[in-house]
Amino acid sequence: MQDAWIYKSPALHAPRIIVQYPLTYIVMFLLHHKDTARNPINKMPFYYQSSGKGAPINYDVQQIRQIFLDCDIDGNKVLSKEEIKHAFARLGAAIPGYRAWRGLQHADANNDGCISMDELDELVRYANGLGYKIK
């Protein structure tokens, strides 16, 4: 679906608002009309661009856990730093190596450099707190 310009009234604030009037006009207008009850700026039409898709949704805890389990390449039920790095890359981390290092610091209770299944819940909690979105 192509992007479409959709008209919305000022009462329905959209995520990406593009104002129809130049910014200098609006600033000068607001300085001139300080009384908000009589301020016709509220009647100016606003537009936003819709991509036709819904808003991005965060991964839930089970989905994040499954991504980490899927990245256990050798199947030994222990996640190495490289496997964690691969999982963060799948989640969409900008710098997956850094996230893997921070995840190990956060969740590796016995400091062996790997995440066992006992420590996985803490790593999943850490990754969930970062707010990765499903693309």
Sequence and secondary structure as in RCSB ss.txt:
>XXXX:A:sequence
MQDAWIYKSPALHAPRIIVQYPLTYIVMFLLHHKDTARNPINKMPFYYQSSGKGAPINYDVQQIRQIFLDCDIDG
NKVLSKEEIKHAFARLGAAIPGYRAWRGLQHADANNDGCISMDELDELVRYANGLGYKIK
>XXXX:A:secstr
   EEEEE TTS  SSEEESS HHHHHHHHHH   TTS GGGGS EEEEE SS   EE  HHHHHHHHHHT TT 
SSEE HHHHHHHHHHHT SSHHHHHHHHHHHH TT SSSEETTTHHHHHHHHHHTT EE 
